[in-house]
Amino acid sequence: MNLIIKRCPTCGSDQIKKVCRDWTGNYKGQSYVVPDLTFYECPVCEERVFEREALSKIQAHSPAFAKRQRRVKKIKAAQTAVAPRAIPHA
């Protein structure tokens, strides 16, 4: 789903624009960069609006979610490591 924003939801400005650039976040004093992130930004009030894909990309790069991401990878690895079933002979 592509979001189309023509007015800033915070200040009402019609100058909000869709941009794509490296975005820097901060979690517990630790900075991290999300490369080539696409989002809307208002030059008047500096509001930023992120689409679902952008939020997923931020989450993938954020140290706040690192522990959860490792747990999910372990679960997926365990699910694919299930022993293959025997094929019955006909």
BAKOL-583067 format. One line per field, with one value per residue: residue in one letter; x, y, z of N, C-alpha, C in turn; residue number from 1. Coordinates in nm, 4 decimals. Example, Ala and Ser with C-alpha at 12.3 -4.5 7.8 and 13.67 -1.06 7.14 Angstrom:
<rs>
code: c(a  s)
n.east: c(1.3190  1.2850)
n.north: c(-0.5690  -0.2250)
n.up: c(0.7800  0.7080)
ca.east: c(1.2300  1.3670)
ca.north: c(-0.4500  -0.1060)
ca.up: c(0.7800  0.7140)
c.east: c(1.3200  1.2900)
c.north: c(-0.3300  0.0030)
c.up: c(0.7800  0.7870)
pos: c(1  2)
</rs>
This chain:
<rs>
code: c(m  n  l  i  i  k  r  c  p  t  c  g  s  d  q  i  k  k  v  c  r  d  w  t  g  n  y  k  g  q  s  y  v  v  p  d  l  t  f  y  e  c  p  v  c  e  e  r  v  f  e  r  e  a  l  s  k  i  q  a  h  s  p  a  f  a  k  r  q  r  r  v  k  k  i  k  a  a  q  t  a  v  a  p  r  a  i  p  h  a)
n.east: c(0.0848  0.0696  0.1238  -0.0168  0.0447  -0.0666  -0.0948  0.0511  0.0049  0.0380  0.0889  -0.0572  0.0510  0.1051  0.3436  0.4688  0.6786  0.7742  1.0589  1.3810  1.6379  1.9354  1.8624  1.8950  1.8764  1.8268  1.8908  1.8825  2.1136  2.2697  2.3547  2.2177  2.2022  1.9712  1.9811  1.8884  1.6089  1.2645  1.0327  0.7814  0.8340  0.7954  0.8883  0.8180  0.7303  0.8870  0.7811  0.7635  0.6472  0.5945  0.5721  0.4445  0.6404  0.8727  0.8802  0.9204  1.1748  1.3210  1.2880  1.4276  1.6897  1.7276  1.8749  1.7045  1.5326  1.6930  1.7356  1.4872  1.4805  1.6879  1.5773  1.3533  1.4821  1.6088  1.3863  1.2737  1.4846  1.4845  1.2380  1.2770  1.4656  1.3533  1.3299  1.3214  1.0310  0.9681  0.9321  0.6674  0.6812  0.5513)
n.north: c(-0.1181  0.2118  0.5144  0.8333  1.1549  1.4786  1.6939  1.8096  1.6192  1.7319  2.0184  2.1084  2.2077  2.2374  2.1705  1.9326  1.6626  1.3665  1.1886  1.0334  0.9032  0.8463  0.7656  0.8567  0.7029  0.6824  0.4912  0.4360  0.5956  0.4957  0.5381  0.4654  0.3826  0.3916  0.3002  0.4638  0.5270  0.5701  0.8232  1.0623  1.4098  1.7135  2.0393  2.2602  2.2058  1.9926  1.7395  1.3865  1.1230  0.7840  0.5058  0.1681  -0.0112  0.1388  0.1599  -0.1077  -0.1407  0.0348  -0.0957  -0.3317  -0.2416  -0.1283  -0.1297  -0.1691  -0.3705  -0.5866  -0.8152  -0.9437  -0.9979  -1.1831  -1.3946  -1.4603  -1.5449  -1.7751  -1.9335  -1.9675  -2.1040  -2.3383  -2.4399  -2.5025  -2.6949  -2.9309  -3.2811  -3.4654  -3.6298  -3.9785  -4.1356  -4.3236  -4.6548  -4.7714)
n.up: c(0.0000  -0.0947  0.0548  0.0235  0.0898  0.1179  0.2796  0.5777  0.8685  1.1160  1.1163  0.9010  0.6685  0.3141  0.2119  0.2624  0.1773  -0.0030  0.0736  0.0217  0.1908  0.3904  0.7234  1.0581  1.3681  1.7258  2.0068  2.3409  2.3730  2.1722  1.8436  1.5214  1.1737  0.9095  0.5909  0.2854  0.3370  0.2820  0.3312  0.4453  0.4884  0.6603  0.5881  0.7335  1.0037  1.0679  1.0964  1.0559  0.8559  0.8357  0.6204  0.6345  0.5337  0.5677  0.8455  0.9103  0.8053  0.9670  1.2125  1.1562  1.1557  1.4034  1.7275  1.9374  1.8737  1.8351  2.0023  1.9869  1.7125  1.6877  1.8318  1.6763  1.4420  1.5416  1.6014  1.3456  1.2232  1.3726  1.2998  1.0312  1.0547  1.1222  1.1318  0.8287  0.6995  0.6657  0.3520  0.2500  0.1204  -0.1852)
ca.east: c(0.0000  0.1459  0.0619  -0.0022  0.0140  -0.0592  -0.0913  0.1137  -0.0975  0.0642  0.0721  -0.1477  0.1235  0.1003  0.4816  0.5228  0.7344  0.8282  1.2044  1.4522  1.7747  1.9779  1.7940  1.9681  1.7961  1.9019  1.8283  1.9628  2.2423  2.3392  2.3049  2.2177  2.1626  1.8891  2.0127  1.7863  1.4744  1.1665  0.9309  0.7358  0.8896  0.7432  0.9925  0.7664  0.7312  0.9791  0.7082  0.7967  0.5436  0.6565  0.4859  0.4694  0.7680  0.9785  0.8851  0.9828  1.3173  1.3761  1.2905  1.5328  1.8202  1.7305  1.9212  1.5931  1.4673  1.7958  1.7122  1.3678  1.5165  1.7664  1.4846  1.2725  1.5699  1.6270  1.2612  1.2629  1.5866  1.4383  1.1254  1.3268  1.5572  1.2734  1.3717  1.2307  0.9465  0.9971  0.8390  0.6207  0.7035  0.4256)
ca.north: c(0.0000  0.3353  0.6263  0.9608  1.2615  1.6097  1.7931  1.7616  1.5910  1.8084  2.1638  2.1382  2.2628  2.1603  2.1579  1.8010  1.5947  1.2316  1.1922  0.9070  0.9312  0.7762  0.8166  0.8207  0.6870  0.6749  0.4044  0.4285  0.6586  0.4299  0.5811  0.3665  0.4418  0.3132  0.3561  0.4779  0.5161  0.6571  0.8713  1.1986  1.5048  1.8487  2.1373  2.3645  2.1642  1.8792  1.6134  1.2768  1.0201  0.6634  0.3972  0.0397  -0.0660  0.2180  0.1196  -0.2404  -0.1216  0.0932  -0.2030  -0.4259  -0.1817  -0.0734  -0.2178  -0.1944  -0.4945  -0.6866  -0.9388  -1.0069  -1.0478  -1.3066  -1.4985  -1.4994  -1.6233  -1.9072  -2.0082  -2.0058  -2.2054  -2.4625  -2.4912  -2.5619  -2.8037  -3.0477  -3.3993  -3.4983  -3.7473  -4.0922  -4.1530  -4.4633  -4.7302  -4.8127)
ca.up: c(0.0000  -0.1003  0.1228  -0.0456  0.1840  0.0529  0.3871  0.7011  0.9692  1.2381  1.1007  0.7905  0.5550  0.1900  0.1663  0.2990  0.0595  0.0118  0.0579  0.0379  0.2331  0.5111  0.8420  1.1794  1.4882  1.8497  2.1072  2.4631  2.3489  2.0617  1.7132  1.4132  1.0455  0.8182  0.4593  0.1800  0.3937  0.2170  0.4250  0.4218  0.5846  0.6484  0.6143  0.8214  1.1451  1.0763  1.1175  0.9648  0.8478  0.7816  0.5745  0.7004  0.4875  0.6312  0.9866  0.9140  0.7792  1.0897  1.3111  1.1190  1.1841  1.5384  1.8348  2.0287  1.8326  1.8037  2.0776  1.9283  1.5797  1.7065  1.8769  1.5595  1.3539  1.6030  1.5860  1.2044  1.1971  1.4347  1.2215  0.9063  1.0878  1.1618  1.0570  0.7189  0.7205  0.5784  0.2406  0.2498  -0.0040  -0.2462)
c.east: c(0.0890  0.0644  0.0857  -0.0486  0.0341  -0.0539  -0.0294  0.0058  -0.0781  0.0329  -0.0213  -0.0814  0.1080  0.2405  0.5438  0.5645  0.7811  0.9772  1.2620  1.5964  1.8088  1.9134  1.8695  1.8725  1.8870  1.8244  1.9244  2.1050  2.3224  2.2751  2.3120  2.1634  2.0791  1.9128  1.8912  1.6434  1.3824  1.0579  0.8883  0.7948  0.8352  0.8545  0.9483  0.7798  0.8228  0.9121  0.7543  0.6864  0.6039  0.5508  0.5267  0.6054  0.8854  0.9921  0.9495  1.1338  1.3872  1.3904  1.4043  1.6722  1.8367  1.7829  1.8109  1.5257  1.5659  1.7706  1.5928  1.4013  1.5973  1.6759  1.4008  1.3561  1.5924  1.5030  1.2469  1.3638  1.5434  1.3240  1.1727  1.4188  1.4838  1.3139  1.2716  1.1533  0.9846  0.8892  0.7967  0.6440  0.5699  0.4269)
c.north: c(0.1239  0.4485  0.7528  1.0693  1.3947  1.7229  1.7298  1.7372  1.6719  1.9566  2.2034  2.1956  2.1734  2.1402  2.0218  1.7267  1.4542  1.2390  1.0521  0.9408  0.8448  0.8448  0.7678  0.8157  0.6782  0.5891  0.3887  0.4814  0.5982  0.4726  0.4658  0.4328  0.3418  0.3728  0.3612  0.4577  0.6164  0.6928  1.0123  1.2882  1.6442  1.9483  2.2473  2.3246  2.0446  1.7464  1.5121  1.1728  0.9015  0.5639  0.2687  -0.0199  0.0067  0.1796  -0.0180  -0.2299  -0.0611  -0.0150  -0.3009  -0.3725  -0.1375  -0.1736  -0.2478  -0.3271  -0.6074  -0.8191  -1.0154  -1.0681  -1.1764  -1.4221  -1.5496  -1.5838  -1.7625  -1.9937  -2.0560  -2.1136  -2.3404  -2.5246  -2.5559  -2.6785  -2.9298  -3.1639  -3.4308  -3.6256  -3.8575  -4.1018  -4.2989  -4.5293  -4.7788  -4.9572)
c.up: c(0.0000  -0.0416  0.0405  0.0504  0.1135  0.1549  0.5112  0.8061  1.0978  1.2214  0.9868  0.6670  0.4324  0.1323  0.2009  0.1717  0.0963  -0.0184  0.0741  0.0707  0.3543  0.6310  0.9646  1.2972  1.6095  1.9484  2.2236  2.4406  2.2344  1.9293  1.6137  1.2881  0.9661  0.6793  0.3665  0.2306  0.3237  0.3179  0.3845  0.5296  0.5551  0.6807  0.7107  0.9681  1.1721  1.1119  1.0139  0.9723  0.7735  0.7382  0.6455  0.6618  0.5526  0.7778  1.0025  0.8935  0.9015  1.1957  1.2831  1.1533  1.3297  1.6416  1.9363  1.9991  1.8074  1.8747  2.0198  1.7932  1.5903  1.7461  1.7601  1.4643  1.4091  1.5837  1.4414  1.1693  1.2542  1.3546  1.0917  0.9318  1.1336  1.0717  0.9473  0.7492  0.6219  0.4706  0.2385  0.1131  -0.0577  -0.2862)
pos: c(1  2  3  4  5  6  7  8  9  10  11  12  13  14  15  16  17  18  19  20  21  22  23  24  25  26  27  28  29  30  31  32  33  34  35  36  37  38  39  40  41  42  43  44  45  46  47  48  49  50  51  52  53  54  55  56  57  58  59  60  61  62  63  64  65  66  67  68  69  70  71  72  73  74  75  76  77  78  79  80  81  82  83  84  85  86  87  88  89  90)
</rs>
